């Protein structure tokens, strides 16, 4: 996956951290630790690409890109805590609470979430995009990240553990837990460039579709890699109590869904006049990824 | 303490909660549970009083009042978690994680923090106060609640456990952990009424001073009530490893500080033309409270 905005994103992320020259240095170090453990930066890349597609300058979208990544990072820190998934590792490194203790990890997540809204509504960001756009961007992020969005999806996920859920529940879960923040990223990119409502809706559709495609492809990879290790038939969910698209629909129909969602995402790009190739490539790369 | 805005605040708080008619009902119930366990609603009262003092209509300030209370409530839920203070009780009721489990309590806190910014930046709030005021209010709340404010204070608090700290550290701790959110409330009240910068600064000074007076009075009450139970000399901190103003400065100088801060807070109200009596009374009531 080619992220042509990776370098400015990485630089800006750390520039937004508060100074570590204070008594609460450990907090800033914990925030930085998890930001540095970042993966492919898919969400900030989506902000930057939609902004570019709508004719915006990169520097205008950088605060929005960083805010979305801060929210994503906070959600991973809280997800890894012992009372949640209890993960000791995140992307091959010790998880935040393993490095800094549970208390600091909890607060580092809280601080990153708060920092996201600080960035979106600061005087500096307002000078770049105007008060209304700042205000709307914060509203979009809060709506998609909160109780009716990502956090709601996490609660549905908790309730779905160790039981077989219906397709409707799984759809609600993935839509909220995974797709919502990706949708927010796409909408924020359009907002940064002052795009019209039609374009924002199209970006939202693209985001929702690649969010689902991403999660279903994840389930497929989990299932096929597990099968290689265990030598068990594809699609068996005996070892995995959690319902996934693969366990509910089987491998073939799941692969079909990834293709359908990806096609719908690419189709939504027709609404835009500019060069849609980077976002088409991104949708295809996510669908075809092997890890 | 007379809170003439209590009823509209209570009503608005629950109106802002998402509908519980969803799969993540347990999350909304957990959010509501801790909001209902609310105490004196000092912070929303400050928003409403400063708004009134600056000539604003009550309904204009209600979203701001609710947002500050959401942030306060989230901080209490996370503070009570086993990895933090590990409190089973909050205001005589089981703490959130005792009722709903640690995972849901963590997420209820996250959702309340996010909801605060949702409220401040929604289209409805923008229709009441305008885009710029929404944007600035969110910026003020994020700054005072985040890594350089309340969350930073919580980290300093964690680092100060079981050791005697200097007066400078305690000052930094209390300023951030307690005073910052109270300052935010006072500033938000002025913002809701479109008050000028001089008034916002005066409100901020009032908030900082009553924040300190509140915390020092808390330390005094903790110390004197403990002494009644244990029959030990006032000011003894053998039982309490944590440094407080009383353990550092003694009871007499601490009482003097409460009086000084309260006088400074009341003095800051000179900047305002309207009826400052309610805020004068509030400062005095906080300083003289017995529980």
Interface residues (C-beta under 8 A of the other chain):
Chain A: X18 X22 X23 X24 X26 X27 X28 X31 X74 X78 X81 X82 X83 X84 X101 X102 X103 X104 X106 X107 X109 X110 X111 X113 X114 X115 X117 X118 X120 X121 X122 X123 X126 X131 X132 X134 X135 X136 X138 X139 X141 X142 X143 X145 X146 X147 X148 X151 X152 X153 X154 X155 X156 X158 X159 X169 X172 X176
Chain B: X18 X22 X23 X24 X26 X27 X28 X31 X74 X78 X81 X82 X83 X84 X101 X102 X103 X104 X106 X107 X109 X110 X111 X113 X114 X115 X117 X118 X120 X121 X122 X123 X126 X131 X132 X134 X135 X136 X138 X139 X141 X142 X143 X145 X146 X147 X148 X151 X152 X153 X154 X155 X156 X158 X159 X169 X172 X176
